[in-house]
Structures are given as C-alpha cells and as structure tokens.
C-alpha cells in the first residue's frame, strides 16, 4: 500500500491516499485503541499538549488516564452508534484533569478512534439544526431551496463566502448559488474542472458528509506511530480531524482562503454537489455547529431530491402536454413536415437545449444554434449510420463528424430523434460548447505563482487545463433528456403512422385518378395514331412526286403536333387565333396581304385537333394555288359566335388570275369538306369563284366558347419574318444532341437538304461534353430530355463558350428549362424543316436578299 509520506505531485494526485494521511489538523488531538477500546495503539503528536494528559500512553490501558466512568460512557456511545460513518458526538466531556472537550468517537476497521477538541460555548446543536431546517422546509422549487440555503448557512455559520457547488455530468463543478462579503470576487456561474476535486476526495465526501479545514497554513500533526506493527497506516476516512492534502491546502492559499467547510449533497446515493464555505482567516467551527450543519445537510439533500423529483415529474408532464397538443394539431394537418417546422419553437422548450432542427425529405429547417444547412445532409447520414432507429446522443459531435469542428463554437452536442423507421428523417436537439457558455465573474486569465511544493494546480491554471480538455464538447445529455426524447419519438412516430394511413388512402384515390388519366391518354394517343395512319395511307395523287407526298405528309403531321401541343398547354383546348397564327405564319411574305378579325374563341381539344388539319390544308393550298402564292393575293379570314353559340368561320381568297375548280377531289379537299361534319357534327363548304375561293365552316357550340380576351383585329400587308433562313453560302458545323436515333437521322436529312453536311451527333450529355473538348461548332441543337439525362449541362458549357444553340422539346411547356436560358429559342417536336432552318439562320446571323 502507498505510504502516506510518499511525495505527491500533479502526475499522481488522483491516487493520493488522502484517507490515510498520517496527520491530523492542529485544533484537536486523537488517540486510537483496539476494537474493544482497552489499549491505546496510536496517538497524535500533540496529544499531551492539547489534552494535558501524559504523553507516554502507547500500549497502556485507556482507563489509566481517562478513568473508568469516562471509558464506560465512551464504550456505550460506540455501542449505540450503528453506523461507523457517523461518529458519536459527545459535547462538553470533562477529563480527569478537569479540562472539558467535545469528543467524537467511532469504530472503523477494528480500530476505535477518539477525537478531542476544546469544548465550545454553544451546546445546542439540535436547536440550531431545527432553526435552519425550518427556514428551508417550505421551499417549493430547487432554485428557491438553493438560494435560501446559501443565505441561511452564511448567517448561521458566519463564513465569508457560502456557495452551492453542483457537479456536472463530466465531473466539472459549477457554482449555482453564492452569498459573500461585498469585497470578495464573485464565483457565481463559474465552472471548476473535475481535477480540482480528485476522485478519491469525492469518494470520501460520500462516506464523511462534513469536512472542515481550520487553517490552510496550519501545521500538520503526525500520528504516532504512522504504521502499526503490521505495517498498516491509520484509516481516518470518518475522522473530523483528518488532515487534508497539502496540495489542496496550497490550492486554497492560492485563492486566498484560510479556512473552509463543506457539506456533502447526496442524491440517490451519488454526490450531487457541495455546500462549500470559505473564510479568509483561520476559523474553527465548533463541534456543536458541525453537528447542526451535518443534520441540516442531510435534510437539505432529502428535500432537494424530493424537489428534483417533483420538477422531473412536472417537466415530463409539460413535455407530454406539449406532445399531446402536437398530436391534436396533427389530427387536422395533412403535412407532417410543415407541422414540425411550425412547431419547432415548442420543441425547443421540450428539453434543455440551444437549438432545434428537422431533417426531413432531404430538407433542413432549424431555429436557435444549429449546424448550417450545407452540412445537414452529412449530419443526417451520420445519425442514420449510428442511431439504428433509436434516440441517439453525443456531447462531442466532432468526434463522430470531423466536419463539425467548423461550427463547434455554435454546436458541440446533438440528440437525434428518429421520425421514421424506413426514412432518414430526424428531429435534432443541439447544445453549444461548454466553454462558450461560461459566465466568469472575474478575470479568467488571472494567474498565481507556482506554490512552494512545485508545480501545482491553481484555480485559474486548472480552469485553463479543463477548458482545453472540454474543447468542442457540450453539456452531456442526461437520462431525463433521453426519456423526454423517447416520449417525443413515440408521439412523432404515431403522427407519422397516422399520416401514412391518410397517405395510403390518398394514394388509392390517386391510383384511380391515374388509371382514368391513363385511359384518357390511351384514347387520345389512339385517336392521334389513327389520324396519322389515315394521313399516311392516303394514296398519292396522279402526277405528284414522292417528294411532294412526303412534304405534304410532314406538314400535316406538324399541324397535328402543334394542335396536340396546344391542347396540352391549354389544359384541353386552345384559342382559334393561336391556331390561325401558327398555320399562316410560314406563308407571310411581302407579295401577299392577310386580313383576320374576330372575337376570342376557345376551341375544345377535339375541335382544335380537327381544325389544325383543316386550316393547314387551306393554308397549304392557298400558298400553292391561291392568295398566298407567288403571284400574290389577298386572304380575308373572319369568325364570330352566332345567336346559338356556334362558331362561324369564313375563309375568303382573292387572286388576280382566273381560278379553275379541280376536276377531282383530292385527300386535302376531302379532309376540308368532310372532317368537320364527320368528326365535330358541324358544317363545311368550299366554293370556287372566278378570282378566288371561299370556305364556310360552322363549329357546333359544344366545341367552341367565348375566350378570355376581347375581339381581335389584324391586317398584315407584306409582313416580314423576324428572321431569315440559313443560306448555304458558307460551310456550317452543327452539333446535334439527341438520344433517339430515328429523330437524329431525320434532323440530319433536313440539314443535308440545305447543304449542311458537317454534323456531329451525341446521345448523352456526358458524350456531348467530352466531344466539346476537341470541337467548336457554329450552332447546336439540344434535345432537352435525354431519357434519364438532360442536355442542360451541355447548355451551360455552350453558354460559357458563347456558342449559339436552340432547345428542342416534345413537352408542352418549358418547365425543364432554367430561367437563365429564357432567351434561347425553342423548337417543338416533331421538327419542322422550315422552322428549324429559320432558327439556325437567326442564330448564325446569315441573311439573304428577300
């Protein structure tokens, strides 16, 4: 066993045997006898000086100098003392030599230890204890109890400073209440590291609940002999006079403290804290006052435990009330994420924390001190990997997530509550770094000189060491914190389950709606395919070349595509005016005049598709043989809603030449005259005049309604296009990004027909970006949707290099196009050759003489 005379320094102070110091304090004396208290085995060196009795008492019967009556009383006191941790206290005992002492006696490890201190005047410890207990009995909360206690102890015991010192989870201590002389520096709110009170000292505080130091500068009185015949030192764990560590005395002197007293505060068998008293001159607390203080300390511990339990129950009740409120709100709320975000302030009050965050559906919301949004995904992945679907907490987040060091001054600890067993969604509570939340009453940089025993801890130096130790650490989460978090988890999972049930019902309804939409889509697609089949199956008229047939077929399919696109964008239909603009715009030229007027009329999807083909045929025929042809002419178009709501459309062409009616009805003429009556139940009639033709079309009211805007009037004479088609005078390098081979080939044929043969094709954005490393095209055509990919990354690269390009899409709107590309022209699929070449001409700024 370690000898009590061993040199102790900072490397082994946690192992210092303070229960067997081999010394006592000088304000009393001590003798140790055998278990039956017959023979004296040891004495303190100041025995004769204090007691006035003979010094040579080792090995002699105790009756020789105490007398039979006193020894009888002492043995009776030992007999009735059931617990060695509480010595029997005998005030005002008179020795045979007439001196009066306060005596403490206890038996420990088969040794009877008798301590003598000069008797004090106060001999009413029970009355003092009762007065002190009555003052705190009606304290109804922990803060009130602690505050009253510091004021009461200072008033009753007379120390210069009284503090309640609470131990934290990491062993550090914090001064939570203080009463002091006005001139003294305040310690209130200060932390002291665990190293200031070594583990063996804490163990002794549990055994011996009261400890006094009468003079930190006083001499230490040795026990004689230090070791018994078996080589064992005297264990003074329960002794009142036990001398304290010289390191601790030096620590007190560095604080300017001459005397101290501490009363242990014990809760559930653990050391909760201390009632610590400091005095700045030597002070001996009489035994009667120590008895009162010890009794008060025990009542204080019991009362504190009861109030803590009450507070714990109240906190749990409030937490459950908050969670019940959340559940009630959830019953009327369909969006769990939105509900959580709205109630983050309530969760912030659920348990002690500095901030709260929600990671849900890959999105981050937070209040108070919380990690930045940029690091939220990494935090979510960490919690997912370690929590295993349960509440998980750490007070040192940077130990698990190195990236957390960058924000450790804001967040050092996290407690995560899983919101689902199948998704990585979490409610998280955060705590700041401990050293960031300290509230120093004095200057934390103040220092003291090294003591006479070498390098020793001082209050400021120990704090510096502790601050380094707890860097990037938060206040640890308690079991109560975890219990409240578990209650929150149960409530939130219940909300999630209920929401899942609601979502399941909505999904079932959505599936029904989706099936209906799919059937409607299937119906529409079949109709479109049937129309295309009829267009393709139309026999070639006699005298027409295959090229003419293909050109006509492409035009009709393009008109049908526009109609379908407009129907989708118009949510089931479109304006007659838009349809006319689309069909007439390719044929505007300086040589002809177009006049159009009529109100805003909205066609349903069926009428819009049919009229797209009809107007396309009328416009195409007018461009070949009539008012829109090379010879020039005038086209007048008017429309109106009659009294029964039918839409009457008049198409009137006037030309200078004589018009000869056709000798036979072709597919286009048949489409004009028959599709409106057959498909829409309307009327359609074409009349040929000497210098023109006139078509009258009537659409039933069920297919045409008044549109949202006012009447439209327009006269366009010699209208120029805002662009000029590409001219093949110079070679052109075209870069095509298209994932469908047949469509890409179709575009290549269109380009080659206009003399463009230098064409590079890519089927993905990755391939395109790789090719752009070694080539620089003059213009690019980018299909937006490339299956699971998009061409947007390619667009950014082209924009960076100032290479002109257009987007191509089969979608009804530009929802996939980012706002920064709003200026980029868009061509609709299927590609129209004339529109494609016109956009290329505009992009490369090629012009030709009109």
Buried (B, 14 or more C-beta within 10 A) or exposed (E): EEEBEEEBEEEEBEEBBBBBBBBBBBBBBBBBBBEEBEEBBBBBBBBBEBBEBEEEBBEEBBBEBBEEEBBEBBBEBBEEBEEBBBBBBBBBBEBEEEBEBBBBBBBBEEBBBBBBBBBBEBEBBEEBBBBBBEBBEEBEEBEEBBBBBBEBBBEBBEBBBBBBBBBBEBBBBBBBBBBBEEEBBBBBBBBBBBBBBBEBBBBBBEEBBBBBBBBBEBEBBBBEBBBEEEEEBBBBBBBBBBBBBBBBBBBBBBBEBBBBBBBBBBBEEEBBBBBBBBBBEBBBBBBBBBBBBBBBBBBBBEBBBEBBEEBEEEBBEEBBEBBEEBBEBBEEBEEBBEBBBBBBEBBBEBBBBBBBBBBBEEEBBBBBBBBEEEBBBBBBEBBBEEBEEEBBBBBBBBEBBEBBBEBBEBBBBBBBBBBBEEEBBBBBBBBBBBBEBBEBBEEBEEEBEEBEEEEBBBBBBBBBBBBEBBBBBBBBBEEBBBBBBEBBBEBBBBBBEBBBEEBEEEEEEEEEEEEEEEEEEEEBEEBBEEBBEEBEEBEEEEEEEEEEBEBBBBBBBBBBBBBBBBBBBBEEBBBBBBBBEBBBBBBBBEEBBBBBBBBBBBBBBBBBBBBBBBBBBBBBBBBEBBBBBEEBBBBBBBBBBEEEEBBBBBBBBBBEEEBEEEEEEBBBBEBBBEBBBEBBEBBBEBEEBEEBBBBBBBBBEBBBBEBEEEEBEBEBEEBEBEBBBBBBEEEBBBBBBBBBEEBBEBBBEBBEEBEBEEBBBBBBBEBBBEBBEEEEBBBBBBBBBBEEBBBBEBBBBBBEEEBBBBBBBBBBEBEEBEEEBEEBBBBBBBBBBBBBBBBBBBBBEBEEEE
